[in-house]
């Protein structure tokens, strides 16, 4: 092989190596940019989810705090509620029912936003909290109906039913909080 051919082959090999290194560097830079963009997207999505999850949990706890009166011993009649100081200070049963309705509506409104934010497990947990919030409100709403109607449960029976619904509501809030925490801890590597 003569020296000229060796020089051309050497230059060609050097050029191929340089082109290969350039392509590898470009590919690597593009992949790093894609990873950075995905990480930023996940961070922004996580921040938005966290904000709506926090708002939902606060609304659910506000409703829970009001309706925890259902954990009190069952009153025998409506006068017992005031005498036993079951109702919050300055509120009668009608005020508690109206506030419960308002808080349930807030839970429902924010639940829709949570369901849009996802993921599926958190959406399902939010829907359950909304259902249990409605159950607690519903049991309070029928309490003022006199138990003189045929088949209408007595106030103590309604109260005990309400207590069980409150426990389910509280449990659903805890389950939602755990689902939300797990969703926020997901760094995207499991997808």
C-alpha positions as CSV (number, residue, x, y, z in Angstrom):
1,X,0.0,0.0,0.0
2,X,1.5,3.3,-0.9
3,X,1.7,6.2,1.5
4,X,-0.9,8.3,-0.4
5,X,-3.6,5.6,0.0
6,X,-2.7,5.2,3.7
7,X,-3.1,9.0,4.2
8,X,-6.5,9.0,2.5
9,X,-7.7,6.0,4.5
10,X,-6.5,7.6,7.7
11,X,-8.2,10.8,6.9
12,X,-11.4,8.9,6.0
13,X,-11.3,7.0,9.3
14,X,-10.8,10.2,11.2
15,X,-13.7,11.8,9.5
16,X,-16.0,8.9,10.1
17,X,-15.0,8.9,13.8
18,X,-15.6,12.6,14.0
19,X,-19.0,12.3,12.3
20,X,-19.9,9.4,14.6
21,X,-18.9,11.4,17.7
22,X,-20.9,14.4,16.5
23,X,-24.0,12.3,15.9
24,X,-23.7,10.6,19.3
25,X,-23.2,14.0,21.0
26,X,-26.3,15.4,19.2
27,X,-28.4,12.4,20.1
28,X,-27.3,12.6,23.7
29,X,-28.1,16.3,23.9
30,X,-31.5,15.8,22.4
31,X,-32.3,13.0,24.8
32,X,-31.2,15.1,27.8
33,X,-33.4,18.0,26.5
34,X,-36.4,15.6,26.3
35,X,-35.7,14.3,29.8
36,X,-35.4,17.9,31.2
37,X,-38.7,18.9,29.4
38,X,-40.5,15.8,30.8
39,X,-39.2,16.5,34.3
40,X,-40.4,20.1,34.1
41,X,-43.8,19.0,32.8
42,X,-44.1,16.5,35.7
43,X,-43.1,19.1,38.2
44,X,-45.7,21.6,36.9
45,X,-48.4,18.9,36.9
46,X,-47.4,17.8,40.4
47,X,-47.6,21.3,41.7
48,X,-51.0,21.9,40.2
49,X,-52.3,18.6,41.5
50,X,-50.9,19.3,45.0
51,X,-52.8,22.6,45.1
52,X,-56.1,21.1,44.2
53,X,-55.6,18.1,46.5
54,X,-54.9,20.5,49.4
55,X,-58.0,22.5,48.7
56,X,-60.1,19.4,48.5
57,X,-58.7,17.9,51.7
58,X,-59.4,21.3,53.5
59,X,-63.0,21.4,52.2
60,X,-63.6,17.8,53.2
61,X,-62.1,18.4,56.7
62,X,-64.3,21.5,57.2
63,X,-67.4,19.4,56.4
64,X,-66.1,16.6,58.7
65,X,-65.3,19.0,61.5
66,X,-68.9,20.4,61.4
67,X,-70.6,17.0,61.2
68,X,-68.5,15.3,63.8
69,X,-71.4,16.2,66.1
70,X,-72.8,12.8,64.9
71,X,-70.2,11.1,67.1
72,X,-72.0,12.4,70.2
73,X,-74.3,10.1,72.1
74,X,-77.6,9.9,70.3
75,X,-80.1,12.5,71.6
76,X,-83.5,11.2,72.5
77,X,-85.2,14.3,71.2
78,X,-84.4,17.7,69.6
79,X,-84.2,19.4,73.0
80,X,-81.4,17.0,74.0
81,X,-79.2,18.4,71.3
82,X,-79.1,21.8,73.0
83,X,-79.2,20.5,76.6
84,X,-76.3,18.1,75.9
85,X,-74.5,20.8,74.0
86,X,-74.1,18.6,70.9
87,X,-74.6,21.4,68.5
88,X,-71.8,23.9,67.8
89,X,-72.0,27.1,69.9
90,X,-74.4,29.6,68.4
91,X,-75.9,27.1,65.9
92,X,-79.2,25.3,65.9
93,X,-79.9,22.2,63.9
94,X,-81.2,24.2,60.9
95,X,-78.0,26.2,60.8
96,X,-75.9,23.1,61.0
97,X,-77.9,21.5,58.2
98,X,-77.5,24.7,56.0
99,X,-73.8,24.8,56.7
100,X,-73.4,21.1,55.9
101,X,-75.2,21.7,52.6
102,X,-72.9,24.5,51.7
103,X,-69.8,22.5,52.7
104,X,-70.9,19.5,50.7
105,X,-71.4,21.7,47.6
106,X,-67.9,23.0,48.1
107,X,-66.6,19.4,48.3
108,X,-68.5,18.5,45.1
109,X,-67.2,21.5,43.2
110,X,-63.6,20.8,44.1
111,X,-64.0,17.1,43.6
112,X,-64.6,17.8,39.9
113,X,-61.3,19.6,39.7
114,X,-59.5,16.7,41.5
115,X,-61.0,14.2,39.0
116,X,-59.7,16.3,36.1
117,X,-56.3,16.5,37.7
118,X,-56.1,12.7,38.1
119,X,-54.7,10.2,38.2
120,X,-57.4,7.5,38.1
121,X,-56.9,6.3,41.7
122,X,-57.1,9.8,43.2
123,X,-60.1,10.6,41.1
124,X,-61.9,7.5,42.4
125,X,-61.0,8.4,46.0
126,X,-62.2,11.9,45.5
127,X,-65.5,10.6,44.1
128,X,-66.0,8.4,47.2
129,X,-65.3,11.4,49.5
130,X,-67.9,13.4,47.6
131,X,-70.4,10.5,47.9
132,X,-69.8,10.1,51.7
133,X,-70.0,13.9,52.2
134,X,-73.4,13.8,50.5
135,X,-74.5,10.9,52.7
136,X,-73.6,12.8,55.9
137,X,-75.5,15.9,54.7
138,X,-78.5,13.8,53.7
139,X,-78.8,12.1,57.1
140,X,-78.7,15.6,58.8
141,X,-81.2,17.0,56.3
142,X,-83.9,14.5,57.2
143,X,-83.5,14.7,60.9
144,X,-86.0,17.6,61.4
145,X,-88.7,15.5,59.8
146,X,-91.0,14.4,62.7
147,X,-90.7,10.7,63.5
148,X,-94.5,10.6,63.7
149,X,-94.7,9.6,60.0
150,X,-95.2,5.9,59.5
151,X,-91.9,4.1,58.9
152,X,-89.8,7.1,59.8
153,X,-86.9,6.1,62.1
154,X,-86.7,7.7,65.5
155,X,-84.2,10.5,66.1
156,X,-81.8,8.1,68.0
157,X,-81.9,5.7,65.0
158,X,-81.3,8.5,62.6
159,X,-78.4,9.8,64.7
160,X,-76.8,6.3,64.9
161,X,-77.1,6.0,61.1
162,X,-75.5,9.4,60.8
163,X,-72.7,8.3,63.1
164,X,-71.9,5.3,60.8
165,X,-72.0,7.6,57.7
166,X,-69.7,10.0,59.4
167,X,-67.2,7.2,60.1
168,X,-67.3,6.2,56.5
169,X,-66.8,9.8,55.4
170,X,-63.8,10.2,57.7
171,X,-62.3,7.0,56.4
172,X,-62.9,8.1,52.8
173,X,-61.0,11.4,53.5
174,X,-58.1,9.4,55.0
175,X,-58.0,7.1,51.9
176,X,-58.1,10.1,49.6
177,X,-55.2,11.7,51.5
178,X,-53.1,8.5,51.1
179,X,-54.0,8.2,47.4
180,X,-53.0,11.8,46.8
181,X,-49.7,11.4,48.7
182,X,-48.8,8.4,46.6
183,X,-49.7,10.2,43.4
184,X,-47.6,13.2,44.4
185,X,-44.7,10.9,45.3
186,X,-44.7,9.3,41.8
187,X,-41.7,10.7,40.0
188,X,-42.8,9.5,36.6
189,X,-40.4,6.5,36.4
190,X,-43.3,4.1,36.9
191,X,-45.1,5.2,33.8
